[in-house]
Amino acid sequence: MIQGSSRPSLAAATLAAFVSLTALGAVLASTSVRPDVDETKKELLKLRDEADSALVSKLADEATRPAMQALLEVYDAMASIWMRREVVRALARFDRVEDSFQPALEKVMNVATTAKEPELRAAALESLGKAAQHGKTFLALIVDSAAADDIRVEAMRLHTKLGEASDSDWYRSHYTRTPKEDADTNRDKPKRPKKGEEEVKELYVPRLAEIRRLAMEALLPTLKDSDLINDFREDPSLTVQSVALTELHKRNNSVAGEFARDLLDRVDTNDTMRAFCAELIYKIDGVKVAGEFIDLAQKGVDQTKQVLRDKLADLLADMKDEKVDKKLLALVGKGKSHERAFALRATRNIEDPKLAEKIRKGLKDKEPQLLYATLGAIAARKDREALGEVEKLLEKPKDAALTEALLETLSALHDGNNEWVSRLQQFADSQELTVRNAAIYELGRLGRRNLFEFFVKKLADANWSTRYAAARALEALRTNESIGALIARLPQESGRVEILVSDMLWRLTGKPFGKRTSAWTAWWESEGAGFQPIDVKEFAMLQLEAEERRLRQISTTAEFFGIKIESHRVIFIIDVSGSMAELLRPRYFDEPGESRMDVAKRELGKAIESLDPKALFNIVQFSSGMDSWKPDGIAKPTTAARAEALEYVKRLGAGGGTNIYGALQLAFEDLDVDTIVMLSDGEPSVGDVTDAGSIRQAVLEWNDTRGVKIDTVALGNSLPLMKWIAEDNGGKYVEHN
């Protein structure tokens, strides 16, 4: 049996906090259950997930202990997220019912910390955050528990909204740093049990920088400048340091600028933190720092990464100072590639004929990234005088990526004239996927209804991303004919494209048929004639109803670290660098943690085993180099292939660096993939590109006309690059510690 030693379990701690309730036991035991409460409970237990949620509210309205106990029983009988969420919200309403709040909120707390479904965890936390009377007590218990990091952090955030002066000691306990912040070394190991005693294990509860930051913010009114200065000097957490600097600046303490300058000048400082410091320095010193920022941006790429260069360019652009603009104008077209790209970004707000002329000279640049940046600047400025030169580039032999960039620029300059539309249709027949898709996207953006038949033709393309581009164009037309064309196409799709097309039909019609092609066909045959797409307000109302239906369903979709895998064309990218051999945090103090590699292999194995039988998939492993399970592309969905894949996963081992750029580049070479799920435990360290900002930009360019969804998992660490990639490409970002 496992129990808490120095830290009690959540349930035990809660009971200890409210021992006064036991005095009510004798009275409550003799309280009879009202007939209406009993009848409502019986009806809920009979109908279960088919019940009307109003019955749950009816029990909550009773505000009695029997009604609360009935809700506890009802929760365990429900299977759908919707009904369990309704019960959780109802239980939180007992916050002010003196004889019922403890077991009610304890149940809500346990849902917040143990429920598998993120919707349930979020609803439980939100409910505690609204329980003004006792909610913060249970939120504090979550913060002090061994719950997942994100749950503890959110509980702390909600607690600070309810916090009062009486909570300052508790906040201070989370704010005050220990002599050595590693929690494992701050506690005595649990003593071995004596003979005949039960085994005692203490849960590992790490101190989190984000919780300390929130506690610090709650205490700011009571903190002296000396406290903040000490925090900045002693705490390695960037979030805590940024709070300290911001507050010192608000208090007009000159040391804020000194500290910020020190961090900005150090190349070993995190790039995001350096960007934050640059912005703070600008707030303090204004345009006086322009020269300093320009010099910093022109340093080598090993000293100033793209994240910082972009921030410096944006700050300089926003200054809109005549003298600063003059300095920036002098930089355009000069220096190394990163310097010229910086100058283009920094001068984006300057209107000057000579500048436009200088920018056009970049069209002769042989460096691809600079040429793309030049094309982007010309398009943003609608510089029609560059039209001839851009057209000449389109006539010369070139790669598909450049053709795509040229098409986008020319579309901006031609502004939808008929001749250009005809040429785009020719490019839409290209054998090059990116060129073909770029042309269709541009045609779709124009919204020409006379192109309907053209888009319908492209719905039959062999590649999914081209069909997706055509479907998006049809949706943008918002016509009766578009709806019919998408319904006709739906039965021929599967996996993610099937989901995307059914979502388009849902947005156009408001009909909740999902992927049921027979339902769509029957509806279209009976009501399609003359049906017009619904308006935005009507759709918003229907979305609320659809969300209820979704949460009422019981899902069996494959998952990878909680990310649902609905695609039939998915590539799993798995980091096997040397750091993957490191251990994750242990659950108990006297036990070692599991290796990152073992956790990744187990989760990947489960995801493969539970994939849809029709799913095509592949696995890319990467460290310093890359390797694919199926070098020729995603695998056919056979039992033998799955068994082979599972064996491949078992053989994965850790060693080498972290080539994130190369792994993503390899995955994008597969033109059939529509979903990428990537796991890594570290920042890029090897490969053709290691700068996080540059990798982010490259992925955006690769995916500009592909529409590949990218989900990411950060294992053992918080990884900004992984978060950026997921956010940029329609995916979900998960941290697992």
Secondary structure as GFF3:
##gff-version 3
##sequence-region A 1 737
A	DSSP	alpha_helix	10	17	.	.	.	ID=ss1
A	DSSP	three_ten_helix	19	24	.	.	.	ID=ss2
A	DSSP	alpha_helix	25	29	.	.	.	ID=ss3
A	DSSP	alpha_helix	35	47	.	.	.	ID=ss4
A	DSSP	three_ten_helix	48	50	.	.	.	ID=ss5
A	DSSP	alpha_helix	54	62	.	.	.	ID=ss6
A	DSSP	alpha_helix	65	77	.	.	.	ID=ss7
A	DSSP	alpha_helix	81	92	.	.	.	ID=ss8
A	DSSP	three_ten_helix	93	96	.	.	.	ID=ss9
A	DSSP	alpha_helix	101	114	.	.	.	ID=ss10
A	DSSP	alpha_helix	118	130	.	.	.	ID=ss11
A	DSSP	alpha_helix	135	143	.	.	.	ID=ss12
A	DSSP	alpha_helix	149	162	.	.	.	ID=ss13
A	DSSP	three_ten_helix	165	167	.	.	.	ID=ss14
A	DSSP	alpha_helix	168	175	.	.	.	ID=ss15
A	DSSP	alpha_helix	183	186	.	.	.	ID=ss16
A	DSSP	alpha_helix	209	219	.	.	.	ID=ss17
A	DSSP	three_ten_helix	220	222	.	.	.	ID=ss18
A	DSSP	alpha_helix	225	234	.	.	.	ID=ss19
A	DSSP	alpha_helix	238	250	.	.	.	ID=ss20
A	DSSP	alpha_helix	255	265	.	.	.	ID=ss21
A	DSSP	alpha_helix	271	285	.	.	.	ID=ss22
A	DSSP	three_ten_helix	286	289	.	.	.	ID=ss23
A	DSSP	alpha_helix	290	297	.	.	.	ID=ss24
A	DSSP	alpha_helix	306	319	.	.	.	ID=ss25
A	DSSP	alpha_helix	322	331	.	.	.	ID=ss26
A	DSSP	alpha_helix	337	346	.	.	.	ID=ss27
A	DSSP	alpha_helix	353	361	.	.	.	ID=ss28
A	DSSP	three_ten_helix	362	364	.	.	.	ID=ss29
A	DSSP	alpha_helix	368	381	.	.	.	ID=ss30
A	DSSP	three_ten_helix	384	386	.	.	.	ID=ss31
A	DSSP	alpha_helix	387	395	.	.	.	ID=ss32
A	DSSP	alpha_helix	400	414	.	.	.	ID=ss33
A	DSSP	alpha_helix	418	427	.	.	.	ID=ss34
A	DSSP	alpha_helix	433	446	.	.	.	ID=ss35
A	DSSP	three_ten_helix	449	451	.	.	.	ID=ss36
A	DSSP	alpha_helix	452	458	.	.	.	ID=ss37
A	DSSP	alpha_helix	464	477	.	.	.	ID=ss38
A	DSSP	alpha_helix	480	489	.	.	.	ID=ss39
A	DSSP	three_ten_helix	490	492	.	.	.	ID=ss40
A	DSSP	alpha_helix	495	509	.	.	.	ID=ss41
A	DSSP	alpha_helix	517	527	.	.	.	ID=ss42
A	DSSP	alpha_helix	536	552	.	.	.	ID=ss43
A	DSSP	beta_strand	558	560	.	.	.	ID=ss44
A	DSSP	beta_strand	563	565	.	.	.	ID=ss45
A	DSSP	beta_strand	569	575	.	.	.	ID=ss46
A	DSSP	three_ten_helix	578	581	.	.	.	ID=ss47
A	DSSP	alpha_helix	596	609	.	.	.	ID=ss48
A	DSSP	beta_strand	616	622	.	.	.	ID=ss49
A	DSSP	beta_strand	626	628	.	.	.	ID=ss50
A	DSSP	alpha_helix	639	650	.	.	.	ID=ss51
A	DSSP	alpha_helix	660	668	.	.	.	ID=ss52
A	DSSP	beta_strand	675	680	.	.	.	ID=ss53
A	DSSP	alpha_helix	692	702	.	.	.	ID=ss54
A	DSSP	beta_strand	709	715	.	.	.	ID=ss55
A	DSSP	alpha_helix	720	728	.	.	.	ID=ss56
A	DSSP	beta_strand	733	736	.	.	.	ID=ss57
###
